[in-house]
């Protein structure tokens, strides 16, 4: 397993627990500083005394995810996306639609977010957003607060007393 640097949280915890080992700080105050319970603090202290600062590092750091798809599967999916679902910017499928078609037509289930990350890495998808055209602004009125009064109805509101409103 490859070695990775400790996180700032783990380094802070190591510093506080080193003060506990030197008896400059008691365990109860250290637990309060770190925001841990006393049993969790005792466990961390046991880990640091047994394996040093490496005892505080999370053991999953540097390991691959258990959900990671095999490389052959990823390459096969990307090949299908290139052949069937890619094209020019306006014509190509997005990751969500491509994932749906891969599942229904090709029998390859891939989560859309996973496919989006794969497509971004391969240059098959770009984060291009469509901009909406701005609405047409009306001309400003001649006087502040002035409104346009209009009647769009075709009813004879004046009961044949005047001309028809236009």
DRENRO-435828 format. One record per residue (C-alpha): x, y, z; residue in one letter. Coordinates in steps of 0.02 Angstrom, whole numbers, plus 50000, padded with zeros to 5 digits. Example, Ala and Ser with C-alpha at 12.3 -4.5 7.8 and 13.67 -1.06 7.14 Angstrom:
! residues 2
{pt {50615 49775 50390} "A"}
{pt {50684 49947 50357} "S"}
END
This chain:
! residues 166
{pt {50000 50000 50000} "X"}
{pt {50068 50171 49954} "X"}
{pt {50100 50298 50090} "X"}
{pt {50002 50459 50086} "X"}
{pt {50018 50615 50191} "X"}
{pt {49909 50630 50343} "X"}
{pt {49761 50747 50337} "X"}
{pt {49761 50908 50438} "X"}
{pt {49631 50832 50554} "X"}
{pt {49743 50682 50589} "X"}
{pt {49895 50794 50615} "X"}
{pt {49798 50901 50739} "X"}
{pt {49742 50746 50831} "X"}
{pt {49922 50681 50837} "X"}
{pt {49983 50847 50910} "X"}
{pt {49852 50847 51048} "X"}
{pt {49884 50664 51091} "X"}
{pt {50072 50696 51095} "X"}
{pt {50037 50827 51230} "X"}
{pt {49937 50695 51325} "X"}
{pt {50084 50573 51315} "X"}
{pt {50202 50708 51384} "X"}
{pt {50073 50735 51523} "X"}
{pt {50056 50918 51476} "X"}
{pt {49870 50888 51448} "X"}
{pt {49750 50766 51527} "X"}
{pt {49641 50647 51427} "X"}
{pt {49475 50731 51472} "X"}
{pt {49534 50901 51409} "X"}
{pt {49608 50821 51253} "X"}
{pt {49440 50740 51216} "X"}
{pt {49356 50910 51234} "X"}
{pt {49482 50994 51118} "X"}
{pt {49464 50860 50985} "X"}
{pt {49276 50847 51003} "X"}
{pt {49286 50662 51042} "X"}
{pt {49212 50558 51180} "X"}
{pt {49329 50495 51314} "X"}
{pt {49324 50313 51251} "X"}
{pt {49364 50371 51073} "X"}
{pt {49507 50475 51139} "X"}
{pt {49575 50324 51236} "X"}
{pt {49565 50219 51076} "X"}
{pt {49661 50353 50979} "X"}
{pt {49791 50362 51116} "X"}
{pt {49813 50172 51112} "X"}
{pt {49832 50180 50922} "X"}
{pt {49965 50315 50931} "X"}
{pt {50061 50225 51068} "X"}
{pt {50057 50061 50971} "X"}
{pt {50096 50118 50793} "X"}
{pt {50147 50299 50813} "X"}
{pt {50067 50435 50706} "X"}
{pt {50027 50303 50574} "X"}
{pt {49904 50228 50699} "X"}
{pt {49793 50381 50679} "X"}
{pt {49788 50373 50490} "X"}
{pt {49631 50296 50421} "X"}
{pt {49670 50122 50356} "X"}
{pt {49567 50143 50198} "X"}
{pt {49676 50286 50135} "X"}
{pt {49759 50238 49971} "X"}
{pt {49648 50088 49936} "X"}
{pt {49535 50076 49785} "X"}
{pt {49349 50083 49808} "X"}
{pt {49254 49920 49819} "X"}
{pt {49128 49992 49695} "X"}
{pt {49258 50033 49563} "X"}
{pt {49212 49962 49393} "X"}
{pt {49340 49852 49304} "X"}
{pt {49450 49941 49176} "X"}
{pt {49389 49829 49033} "X"}
{pt {49209 49874 49073} "X"}
{pt {49251 50060 49073} "X"}
{pt {49342 50047 48906} "X"}
{pt {49198 49949 48828} "X"}
{pt {49071 50079 48887} "X"}
{pt {49176 50224 48822} "X"}
{pt {49198 50137 48655} "X"}
{pt {49009 50118 48640} "X"}
{pt {48983 50300 48688} "X"}
{pt {49108 50354 48554} "X"}
{pt {49027 50245 48420} "X"}
{pt {48841 50268 48456} "X"}
{pt {48811 50417 48568} "X"}
{pt {48940 50551 48529} "X"}
{pt {48948 50681 48393} "X"}
{pt {48951 50869 48375} "X"}
{pt {48908 50979 48522} "X"}
{pt {48725 50998 48476} "X"}
{pt {48699 50816 48424} "X"}
{pt {48787 50711 48556} "X"}
{pt {48701 50626 48701} "X"}
{pt {48726 50690 48876} "X"}
{pt {48784 50570 49012} "X"}
{pt {48609 50541 49081} "X"}
{pt {48531 50497 48913} "X"}
{pt {48684 50395 48862} "X"}
{pt {48674 50297 49026} "X"}
{pt {48490 50260 48994} "X"}
{pt {48525 50199 48817} "X"}
{pt {48674 50096 48873} "X"}
{pt {48561 50009 49000} "X"}
{pt {48413 49979 48885} "X"}
{pt {48497 49945 48717} "X"}
{pt {48667 49876 48765} "X"}
{pt {48630 49796 48935} "X"}
{pt {48770 49892 49022} "X"}
{pt {48712 49976 49182} "X"}
{pt {48815 50129 49226} "X"}
{pt {48765 50268 49344} "X"}
{pt {48748 50433 49249} "X"}
{pt {48867 50525 49367} "X"}
{pt {49000 50391 49342} "X"}
{pt {48976 50401 49154} "X"}
{pt {48987 50591 49162} "X"}
{pt {49156 50582 49251} "X"}
{pt {49220 50453 49126} "X"}
{pt {49160 50557 48978} "X"}
{pt {49240 50715 49048} "X"}
{pt {49407 50625 49071} "X"}
{pt {49402 50560 48892} "X"}
{pt {49347 50726 48816} "X"}
{pt {49179 50657 48758} "X"}
{pt {49079 50781 48861} "X"}
{pt {49104 50963 48906} "X"}
{pt {49018 51065 49036} "X"}
{pt {48938 51175 48905} "X"}
{pt {48783 51264 48967} "X"}
{pt {48653 51333 48851} "X"}
{pt {48625 51518 48880} "X"}
{pt {48450 51582 48865} "X"}
{pt {48422 51739 48766} "X"}
{pt {48382 51885 48877} "X"}
{pt {48204 51945 48873} "X"}
{pt {48170 52099 48769} "X"}
{pt {48177 52255 48876} "X"}
{pt {48039 52381 48857} "X"}
{pt {48077 52562 48817} "X"}
{pt {48080 52673 48969} "X"}
{pt {47929 52786 48995} "X"}
{pt {47944 52974 48972} "X"}
{pt {47894 53008 49153} "X"}
{pt {47932 52910 49310} "X"}
{pt {47788 52794 49355} "X"}
{pt {47699 52817 49189} "X"}
{pt {47603 52663 49131} "X"}
{pt {47526 52615 48964} "X"}
{pt {47339 52590 48974} "X"}
{pt {47263 52475 48846} "X"}
{pt {47109 52369 48827} "X"}
{pt {47129 52206 48734} "X"}
{pt {46949 52151 48740} "X"}
{pt {46827 52154 48593} "X"}
{pt {46672 52177 48700} "X"}
{pt {46564 52331 48687} "X"}
{pt {46594 52401 48860} "X"}
{pt {46510 52568 48821} "X"}
{pt {46337 52490 48784} "X"}
{pt {46324 52566 48609} "X"}
{pt {46355 52741 48680} "X"}
{pt {46521 52766 48596} "X"}
{pt {46637 52693 48467} "X"}
{pt {46708 52518 48489} "X"}
{pt {46868 52512 48592} "X"}
{pt {47019 52464 48489} "X"}
END
